[in-house]
Amino acid sequence: MSFARIGTLLGWMLLVGCSNGARQEADRLYGETRYTEAATAYEPLVSTGKAELELQRRYALSMAHSGQATKAEPVLSALMQKGGDPEIAAAWIDVVTMLKGPEEGWAVAQEQLKRFMGEAAVRRAVGTLAAQRGDFAAARDHLEQALKLNPKLASAHANLGDLRLRAGDSVAAMEFYQRAIEQEPKSPMSVRIRVRLAQMLAETKPDQALNLLKEALQVEPNAPDALAELGKVMASMGLFDQAIDYLKEAYELKLERGDVMSTLGFAFLQRASRSPDAAARRQDLLAARMWLNRLIERQPSYRGAHNNLGKVLVQLGDGEQAEQAFRQELTLYPSSLEALTNLGRYLAEQGQLEQARELLVRAFEIDRRQVVLASELGRLALSQNDWSEAENWYQNAWQLCQQVAWGHPCRSDVPFQLARIAGRKRDKEGAVQYLLKALEGGFADLGRLRAEGELRPALGDSRIIQALSRSGTP
């Protein structure tokens, strides 16, 4: 044999060996339901146009399962012309729906349902499409039949979870989602489900939500939805540095959603409020203003955006623009509790006390559980020398204060103010009783006590002297 033929044979053997190794790796990824990676691994193997049928099939399914509908369509179309099979038919229904809409998808679904009525994959695809068309009873029937045919079909569990969540049964939804993840822990679908579960758990169980989102990012490191939700959960937990990093990464991956920009504005604002460094604080406030302005430019009526912008502008010293922002929020949402409160507080600082009172009363009427707001209204009444109204608000605040956790500032400040009012009315016993409650709640400013002339009779009472002695107050 010539050296040339030996070289050709060796080259061919090497090529076959490399090809076999690449196929084995692609098949491994497919078997682990890592469909996005599998599609990438199969692509060079099918690029010659001479790939075997099973290789084309797995390539098409990998693309369909990872949402690459446009790339999957021609391969699936060719396979359908060759007869197809239940999995290919189900993927074809999904892809036609994504590319051409639910009505064209439904026509295809009815045709494939006649061919594969007893196949789990097709029943799942038809059920998914029925839910998109709003026929939830049919959707549930098809999906339940799919699970009877194949109890391990992850996508059917996931879609039934969506249906149960829509019906308000979050417990059942979570059970279906967990089963879906157990069946396909590394598929692109598992990323979506983990994000959904994290959204459900974020408020009550943020640690569990964080773990789910981190698992999602292990499956798909650049999943924008997972990055965004992780940033939102961290912001809710006060972890603003990390929240900003994740949210900016999601935004840079073209997830230019309102909630991402809104949370970025909020996170920068909160970080600024905590910063001891004036320069760093200003930089964060400027960043918050940028993100909120960007949000308002794209979604002018996004709830809370103008209110948060107003809070930023107050801290930047731009009071006039802040007032306009608060008023714009109230134009859009007249019952916005936070905007009413923020604008009321701002106007009070500017000396516009009557307007401030009107806004703060409106806020309290919306939610009568606000002990801090009741206290503020009492303080506002005192600033207007209206002791009778002040007493009413502080009495209201004191009732609400009994329902908050021990250590809340109202435990000391509210009874102190009520003691002042009682002292002004020459009600020594009332002043003593409220002062005892204030001291019990942690009030320890003896200088402030002595500065109040109305409290001098109460301060001479043996019970107050003993209480001060027990608290260690000189």
Sequence and secondary structure as in RCSB ss.txt:
>XXXX:A:sequence
MSFARIGTLLGWMLLVGCSNGARQEADRLYGETRYTEAATAYEPLVSTGKAELELQRRYALSMAHSGQATKAEPV
LSALMQKGGDPEIAAAWIDVVTMLKGPEEGWAVAQEQLKRFMGEAAVRRAVGTLAAQRGDFAAARDHLEQALKLN
PKLASAHANLGDLRLRAGDSVAAMEFYQRAIEQEPKSPMSVRIRVRLAQMLAETKPDQALNLLKEALQVEPNAPD
ALAELGKVMASMGLFDQAIDYLKEAYELKLERGDVMSTLGFAFLQRASRSPDAAARRQDLLAARMWLNRLIERQP
SYRGAHNNLGKVLVQLGDGEQAEQAFRQELTLYPSSLEALTNLGRYLAEQGQLEQARELLVRAFEIDRRQVVLAS
ELGRLALSQNDWSEAENWYQNAWQLCQQVAWGHPCRSDVPFQLARIAGRKRDKEGAVQYLLKALEGGFADLGRLR
AEGELRPALGDSRIIQALSRSGTP
>XXXX:A:secstr
  HHHHHHHHHHHHHHHHHHHHHHHHHHHHHTT HHHHHHHHHHHHTTS   HHHHHHHHHHHHHTT HHHHHHH
HHHHHHTT  HHHHHHHHHHHHHHH HHHHHHHHHHHHHH TT HHHHHHHHHHHHHTT HHHHHHHHHHHHHH 
TT HHHHHHHHHHHHHTT HHHHHHHHHHHHHH TTSHHHHHHHHHHHHHHTTT HHHHHHHHHHHHHHSTT HH
HHHHHHHHHHHTT HHHHHHHHHHHHHTT   HHHHHHHHHHHHHHHHH S HHHHHHHHHHHHHHHHHHHHH T
T TTHHHHHHHHHHHHT HHHHHHHHHHHHHH TT HHHHHHHHHHHHHTT HHHHHHHHHHHHHH TT HHHHH
HHHHHHHHTT HHHHHHHHHHHHHHHTTS TT THHHHHHHHHHHHHHHTT HHHHHHHHHHHHHTT   HHHHH
H GGGHHHHTSHHHHHHHHHHT  
